């Protein structure tokens, strides 16, 4: 591989990789072996589930940073720049470091015919080792059992929850999806979940019992006095290690209280010598930043809300949070959903909480996953909805309809990321357009 700059890497190399899902860990294991098994040089917390994985991962990383631990954070997909996926101590990996890791691993990537996500995962793990991280917080990409990240040997396993998403890959029932996600549970490694369904939680518990993993679950009684506002979410959490905690996360919504509680309880499962102290927990939870998750901005005299809800459960959590916020009306939802998502369930929920819907297609969405918003409207009865396929025109239309009110941008990571870029609010900068072959968005 000849010397290339970052934009060359993003714009030319990644699109050459296989675009679809490649199940199995063998290719990723060989990539890592060729790089000297970098993922064995630091401790790992592994975060799986359906919704909330990113928020939980970001919160864990923020608390570890507050405790003075050099921390890596690997998440997917990204909103505006590929570098969001690989962060060290709260900052996206420097372009030079990313290119250096890619150059070292690229011969093995080509030899193995690795997928986009397999190559990215190996690159992240190598970059973390090169950066000298002490702990990496690693979010599962898709599923769990056969996900490329399942090559790690974690100290703690976290499973947020289970809902139907990616059913073409993971199964059409909650129990089937749960079995795939339970595949990251490791022998002897403590596992904790916030899953509320007794049936799904039992799938996790049985798997933990099979491999001898200590099993823990939030039962809801640990969390109290949840208050949601425009500045975030406040709540009280009962813990064993730190007693009662009064916590404030900048992330908005009652579901974010659960995510933050799960993150704190997961850290409680670390060996005592490596557990953050009480002050670090409080400061870390309060310092987390996770763009695109009920992110509220004031732009050109109106309120904008950016939320990457991309499945029915995510939209339900978004709707519940919106109902608790004093947002200026009218509320106009700019919605762009990928064609393989359950937009038939998502759109009616959004129609109930918004005063109007503008359906559109985000330009960064892969061609084969683009929906037809005009056809969607012909098939669904959505009063007050209109289709504006051109994204820039749709953005202008939503802005005009909202007037001095609010615009909600939602439906996919592509929709939120593209809107943030067009509005000049990309939180960590933006790349030139990057094909998105991974279906994990």
C-alpha positions as CSV (number, residue, x, y, z in Angstrom):
1,X,0.0,0.0,0.0
2,X,1.6,3.3,-1.1
3,X,1.6,6.3,1.2
4,X,-1.8,7.9,1.2
5,X,-3.5,10.7,3.0
6,X,-6.6,10.4,5.2
7,X,-9.0,11.5,2.5
8,X,-7.5,9.0,0.0
9,X,-8.1,6.2,2.6
10,X,-11.7,7.2,3.1
11,X,-12.5,8.0,-0.5
12,X,-10.7,5.3,-2.3
13,X,-9.7,2.3,-0.2
14,X,-12.8,1.6,1.9
15,X,-15.2,1.4,-1.0
16,X,-13.1,-1.4,-2.4
17,X,-13.9,-3.6,0.5
18,X,-16.6,-6.2,0.4
19,X,-19.9,-4.4,1.1
20,X,-22.1,-7.0,2.8
21,X,-22.2,-8.9,6.0
22,X,-19.5,-11.6,6.4
23,X,-20.4,-13.7,9.4
24,X,-17.6,-15.4,11.4
25,X,-14.6,-14.3,13.5
26,X,-11.9,-16.1,11.6
27,X,-11.0,-13.3,9.2
28,X,-10.9,-10.7,12.0
29,X,-8.8,-13.0,14.1
30,X,-6.3,-13.5,11.3
31,X,-6.1,-9.7,10.7
32,X,-5.4,-9.2,14.4
33,X,-2.8,-12.0,14.5
34,X,-1.0,-10.4,11.5
35,X,-0.8,-7.2,13.5
36,X,0.5,-8.9,16.7
37,X,-2.8,-9.3,18.5
38,X,-3.1,-5.6,19.6
39,X,-6.5,-6.3,21.3
40,X,-4.7,-8.2,24.0
41,X,-2.6,-5.2,25.2
42,X,-5.4,-3.4,27.1
43,X,-8.5,-4.3,29.0
44,X,-12.0,-4.2,27.3
45,X,-15.6,-3.6,28.3
46,X,-17.9,-5.1,25.6
47,X,-21.3,-3.4,24.9
48,X,-24.0,-5.2,22.9
49,X,-27.8,-5.0,22.6
50,X,-30.2,-3.2,20.2
51,X,-30.7,0.4,21.3
52,X,-28.6,2.5,23.6
53,X,-25.3,0.8,22.9
54,X,-23.6,4.0,21.9
55,X,-24.9,6.0,24.8
56,X,-23.9,3.4,27.3
57,X,-20.4,3.0,25.7
58,X,-19.9,6.8,25.7
59,X,-20.9,7.1,29.3
60,X,-18.6,4.3,30.4
61,X,-15.7,5.9,28.5
62,X,-16.5,9.3,30.0
63,X,-16.4,7.9,33.6
64,X,-13.1,6.1,32.9
65,X,-11.6,9.3,31.6
66,X,-12.8,11.2,34.6
67,X,-11.0,8.6,36.7
68,X,-7.7,9.3,34.9
69,X,-7.7,6.2,32.7
70,X,-6.5,6.4,29.1
71,X,-9.5,5.2,27.3
72,X,-10.4,4.1,23.8
73,X,-13.9,4.1,22.5
74,X,-15.0,2.2,19.4
75,X,-18.6,2.7,18.1
76,X,-20.5,2.5,14.8
77,X,-21.9,3.9,12.6
78,X,-20.7,7.5,12.4
79,X,-22.7,10.6,11.8
80,X,-20.3,13.0,9.9
81,X,-16.8,11.6,9.9
82,X,-15.3,8.1,10.0
83,X,-13.0,9.3,12.8
84,X,-15.9,9.4,15.2
85,X,-15.8,5.6,15.3
86,X,-12.3,5.4,16.9
87,X,-11.7,7.8,19.8
88,X,-8.9,8.1,22.3
89,X,-9.6,10.0,25.5
90,X,-12.7,11.6,24.0
91,X,-11.1,12.8,20.8
92,X,-11.4,11.2,17.3
93,X,-8.2,9.4,16.3
94,X,-5.8,11.7,14.5
95,X,-5.8,11.3,10.7
96,X,-2.1,10.3,10.7
97,X,-2.7,7.6,13.3
98,X,-5.6,6.2,11.4
99,X,-3.6,6.1,8.1
100,X,-0.6,4.5,10.0
101,X,-2.8,1.7,11.3
102,X,-4.4,1.2,7.9
103,X,-1.0,0.9,6.2
104,X,0.1,-1.8,8.6
105,X,-3.0,-3.9,8.4
106,X,-3.9,-3.4,4.7
107,X,-1.9,-6.3,3.2
108,X,-3.8,-8.7,5.5
109,X,-7.1,-7.0,4.7
110,X,-6.6,-7.6,1.0
111,X,-5.4,-11.1,1.6
112,X,-8.4,-12.0,3.7
113,X,-11.0,-10.3,1.5
114,X,-12.1,-8.6,4.7
115,X,-15.4,-6.6,4.9
116,X,-15.6,-2.9,5.7
117,X,-16.5,-3.6,9.4
118,X,-13.9,-6.3,9.9
119,X,-11.1,-4.1,8.5
120,X,-12.3,-1.1,10.6
121,X,-12.5,-3.2,13.8
122,X,-9.0,-4.5,13.3
123,X,-7.7,-1.0,12.5
124,X,-9.3,0.4,15.7
125,X,-7.9,-2.3,17.9
126,X,-4.4,-1.7,16.4
127,X,-4.8,2.1,16.8
128,X,-5.8,1.7,20.5
129,X,-2.6,-0.3,21.2
130,X,-0.5,2.2,19.3
131,X,-2.1,5.0,21.4
132,X,-1.3,3.2,24.7
133,X,-4.9,3.0,25.9
134,X,-5.4,1.2,29.2
135,X,-9.1,0.3,28.6
136,X,-11.1,0.1,25.4
137,X,-14.9,0.4,25.4
138,X,-16.1,-1.6,22.4
139,X,-19.6,-1.4,20.9
140,X,-20.9,-4.4,19.0
141,X,-21.6,-3.6,15.4
142,X,-24.4,-6.1,14.5
143,X,-25.7,-9.0,16.5
144,X,-23.0,-10.3,18.8
145,X,-22.0,-13.9,18.4
146,X,-20.4,-13.6,15.0
147,X,-19.7,-9.8,15.1
148,X,-16.1,-8.8,14.4
149,X,-15.8,-7.2,17.8
150,X,-16.4,-10.6,19.5
151,X,-12.7,-11.3,19.2
152,X,-12.1,-9.5,22.4
153,X,-11.7,-11.0,25.9
154,X,-13.6,-8.5,28.1
155,X,-13.6,-7.7,31.8
156,X,-17.3,-7.0,31.7
157,X,-20.1,-7.7,29.2
158,X,-23.0,-5.2,28.9
159,X,-26.3,-6.0,27.1
160,X,-28.6,-3.0,26.8
161,X,-31.9,-4.4,25.5
162,X,-33.4,-6.3,22.6
163,X,-35.8,-5.2,20.0
164,X,-36.5,-6.3,16.4
165,X,-33.9,-4.8,14.1
166,X,-31.9,-6.3,11.3
167,X,-34.4,-9.2,11.3
168,X,-33.0,-10.5,8.0
169,X,-29.7,-11.2,9.8
170,X,-30.6,-11.9,13.4
171,X,-34.0,-13.5,13.4
172,X,-37.7,-12.6,13.4
173,X,-38.4,-13.0,17.1
174,X,-37.1,-11.3,20.2
175,X,-35.8,-14.6,21.6
176,X,-33.9,-15.3,18.4
177,X,-32.3,-11.8,18.3
178,X,-31.5,-12.2,22.0
179,X,-29.7,-15.5,21.4
180,X,-27.4,-13.8,18.8
181,X,-26.7,-10.9,21.1
182,X,-26.0,-13.2,24.1
183,X,-23.1,-14.7,22.0
184,X,-20.8,-12.0,23.5
185,X,-21.2,-13.5,27.0
186,X,-17.9,-15.1,28.0
187,X,-17.0,-17.8,30.6
188,X,-16.4,-16.3,34.0
189,X,-16.9,-12.7,32.8
190,X,-19.7,-10.8,34.6
191,X,-22.6,-9.7,32.4
192,X,-25.2,-7.1,33.1
193,X,-28.4,-6.1,31.2
194,X,-31.1,-3.5,31.4
195,X,-33.5,-5.6,29.3
196,X,-37.0,-5.3,30.8
197,X,-38.7,-8.3,29.3
198,X,-38.6,-11.3,31.5
199,X,-38.6,-13.7,28.6
200,X,-35.6,-12.0,26.8
201,X,-33.7,-11.5,30.1
202,X,-34.1,-15.3,30.7
203,X,-32.3,-15.9,27.3
204,X,-29.4,-13.9,28.7
205,X,-29.5,-15.6,32.1
206,X,-29.5,-19.1,30.6
207,X,-26.5,-18.3,28.4
208,X,-24.6,-16.9,31.3
209,X,-25.4,-20.0,33.4
210,X,-24.2,-22.2,30.5
211,X,-20.8,-20.6,30.4
212,X,-20.4,-19.8,34.1
213,X,-20.7,-16.0,33.8
214,X,-22.0,-14.1,36.8
215,X,-25.3,-12.6,35.7
216,X,-26.7,-9.2,36.8
217,X,-29.8,-7.2,35.7
218,X,-31.3,-3.8,36.5
219,X,-34.7,-4.3,37.9
220,X,-35.8,-0.7,37.8
221,X,-35.9,-0.2,41.5
222,X,-32.3,1.2,41.6
223,X,-33.4,4.3,39.6
224,X,-35.6,7.0,41.2
225,X,-36.7,10.6,40.9
226,X,-36.1,10.8,37.1
227,X,-36.4,14.4,35.8
228,X,-36.1,15.2,32.1
229,X,-35.3,18.7,30.9
230,X,-33.7,20.5,28.0
231,X,-30.4,20.4,29.8
232,X,-30.4,16.6,30.2
233,X,-31.7,14.0,32.6
234,X,-31.4,13.9,36.4
235,X,-32.0,10.9,38.6
236,X,-31.0,9.0,41.7
237,X,-29.2,5.7,41.5
238,X,-28.7,3.1,44.3
239,X,-25.4,1.2,44.0
240,X,-23.5,-1.2,46.2
241,X,-20.0,0.3,45.6
242,X,-20.9,4.0,46.0
243,X,-24.2,4.0,47.9
244,X,-26.8,6.5,46.6
245,X,-25.8,8.7,43.7
246,X,-27.4,11.9,42.5
247,X,-26.6,11.9,38.7
248,X,-27.0,14.3,35.8
249,X,-26.4,13.1,32.3
250,X,-26.6,15.7,29.5
251,X,-28.3,13.0,27.4
252,X,-32.1,13.7,27.3
253,X,-34.9,11.2,28.0
254,X,-36.0,8.7,30.7
255,X,-34.3,6.0,28.6
256,X,-31.0,7.8,29.1
257,X,-31.4,7.5,32.9
258,X,-31.5,3.7,32.3
259,X,-28.5,3.9,29.9
260,X,-26.5,5.9,32.4
261,X,-27.5,3.6,35.3
262,X,-26.5,0.5,33.2
263,X,-23.1,2.1,32.5
264,X,-22.5,2.9,36.2
265,X,-23.6,-0.5,37.3
266,X,-21.3,-2.1,34.7
267,X,-18.3,-0.2,36.1
268,X,-19.3,-1.4,39.6
269,X,-18.5,-5.0,38.3
270,X,-14.9,-4.2,37.7
271,X,-12.3,-5.5,40.2
272,X,-12.3,-3.1,43.2
273,X,-8.7,-1.9,42.5
274,X,-9.7,-0.8,39.0
275,X,-13.1,0.7,39.9
276,X,-13.6,4.5,39.5
277,X,-14.2,6.4,42.7
278,X,-17.5,8.1,43.5
279,X,-16.4,11.6,42.3
280,X,-15.3,10.2,38.9
281,X,-18.6,8.5,38.4
282,X,-20.6,11.7,39.1
283,X,-18.2,13.9,37.0
284,X,-18.0,11.3,34.2
285,X,-21.7,10.9,33.8
286,X,-22.2,14.7,33.7
287,X,-19.4,15.1,31.1
288,X,-20.6,12.6,28.5
289,X,-21.2,14.0,25.0
290,X,-23.0,11.8,22.4
291,X,-24.1,13.8,19.3
292,X,-27.2,12.8,17.4
293,X,-29.1,11.5,20.4
294,X,-31.8,14.0,21.3
295,X,-29.3,16.7,20.5
296,X,-31.0,20.1,20.8
297,X,-29.5,23.1,19.0
298,X,-30.7,26.6,18.5
299,X,-30.1,27.6,14.8
300,X,-31.3,30.7,13.0
301,X,-34.1,31.5,15.5
302,X,-35.6,28.0,15.7
303,X,-35.0,24.9,17.8
304,X,-33.6,21.8,16.1
305,X,-33.6,18.3,17.6
306,X,-31.4,15.7,16.1
307,X,-32.0,12.0,17.0
308,X,-30.7,9.0,15.0
309,X,-33.7,6.7,16.0
310,X,-33.7,4.1,13.3
311,X,-36.1,1.4,14.5
312,X,-39.5,1.2,16.1
313,X,-38.2,0.9,19.7
314,X,-35.8,3.9,19.2
315,X,-38.7,6.0,17.8
316,X,-40.9,5.0,20.7
317,X,-38.2,6.2,23.2
318,X,-37.8,9.4,21.2
319,X,-41.5,10.1,21.2
320,X,-41.7,9.6,25.0
321,X,-38.9,12.0,25.5
322,X,-40.3,14.7,23.2
323,X,-43.6,14.5,25.1
324,X,-41.8,15.6,28.3
325,X,-40.0,18.6,26.8
326,X,-41.3,22.2,26.4
327,X,-40.4,22.5,22.8
328,X,-41.6,25.5,20.7
329,X,-44.5,24.6,18.3
330,X,-45.1,23.7,15.6
331,X,-42.9,20.7,15.7
332,X,-42.0,19.5,12.1
333,X,-40.3,16.2,11.7
334,X,-37.8,15.8,8.8
335,X,-37.7,12.0,8.4
336,X,-35.4,9.8,6.3
337,X,-35.5,6.1,6.9
338,X,-33.6,3.3,5.2
339,X,-35.7,0.9,3.0
340,X,-34.9,-2.2,5.1
341,X,-36.2,-0.6,8.4
342,X,-39.7,-0.9,9.8
343,X,-40.9,2.5,8.6
344,X,-44.5,1.3,8.7
345,X,-44.3,1.2,12.5
346,X,-42.0,4.2,12.9
347,X,-43.9,6.8,10.9
348,X,-47.3,6.7,12.7
349,X,-45.5,7.2,16.0
350,X,-43.7,10.2,14.7
351,X,-47.0,11.5,13.2
352,X,-48.6,11.5,16.6
353,X,-45.9,13.6,18.3
354,X,-45.2,16.0,15.4
355,X,-47.4,18.6,13.8
356,X,-46.2,17.8,10.3
357,X,-43.9,15.3,8.6
358,X,-41.5,15.9,5.7
359,X,-40.2,12.6,4.3
360,X,-36.9,12.6,2.4
361,X,-33.9,10.6,1.3
362,X,-30.5,11.4,2.9
363,X,-27.8,11.7,0.2
364,X,-25.3,9.6,2.1
365,X,-27.6,6.5,2.2
366,X,-26.3,3.6,0.1
367,X,-28.1,3.3,-3.2
368,X,-29.5,-0.2,-2.5
369,X,-31.0,0.9,0.9
370,X,-32.8,4.1,-0.2
371,X,-36.5,4.2,0.3
372,X,-39.0,5.9,-1.9
373,X,-40.8,8.5,0.3
374,X,-43.5,9.2,-2.3
375,X,-44.4,5.5,-2.5
376,X,-44.4,5.4,1.3
377,X,-47.0,8.1,1.4
378,X,-49.2,6.4,-1.2
379,X,-49.2,3.3,1.0
380,X,-49.7,4.9,4.5
381,X,-52.4,7.3,5.7
382,X,-50.3,10.0,7.4
383,X,-52.3,13.3,7.6
384,X,-50.0,16.3,7.4
385,X,-47.2,14.5,5.8
386,X,-45.5,15.3,2.5
387,X,-42.7,13.8,0.5
388,X,-39.7,15.9,-0.7
389,X,-37.1,13.4,-2.0
390,X,-34.4,16.0,-2.5
391,X,-32.7,16.4,0.8
392,X,-31.7,20.0,0.6
393,X,-35.2,21.0,-0.6
394,X,-36.7,18.9,2.2
395,X,-34.5,20.7,4.8
396,X,-35.7,24.0,3.5
397,X,-39.3,22.9,3.5
398,X,-39.1,21.6,7.1
399,X,-37.5,24.9,8.2
400,X,-40.2,27.0,6.5
401,X,-43.1,24.9,7.9
402,X,-41.6,25.1,11.4
403,X,-41.4,28.9,11.4
404,X,-40.3,29.9,14.9
405,X,-41.1,26.4,16.2
406,X,-39.0,23.3,16.1
407,X,-37.5,20.9,13.5
408,X,-36.9,17.3,14.5
409,X,-34.4,15.4,12.2
410,X,-34.6,11.7,12.6
411,X,-35.0,8.2,10.9
412,X,-31.4,7.1,10.5
413,X,-27.8,8.1,11.2
414,X,-27.5,9.1,7.5
415,X,-30.4,11.6,7.9
416,X,-29.0,13.2,11.1
417,X,-25.4,13.3,9.8
418,X,-26.3,14.8,6.5
419,X,-28.4,17.5,8.2
420,X,-25.7,18.4,10.7
421,X,-23.2,18.7,7.8
422,X,-25.6,20.9,5.7
423,X,-26.4,23.1,8.7
424,X,-22.7,23.5,9.6
425,X,-23.0,21.7,12.9
426,X,-21.0,18.6,12.3
427,X,-19.6,18.0,15.8
428,X,-16.2,16.6,14.9
429,X,-15.9,17.7,11.3
430,X,-17.0,16.0,8.2
431,X,-15.5,13.7,5.5
432,X,-16.1,13.8,1.8
433,X,-19.0,11.5,1.0
434,X,-18.2,7.9,2.1
435,X,-20.0,4.9,0.8
436,X,-21.6,3.1,3.7
437,X,-21.5,-0.6,2.9
438,X,-22.0,-1.8,6.5
439,X,-25.7,-2.4,7.3
440,X,-25.2,-1.6,11.0
441,X,-26.6,1.9,10.6
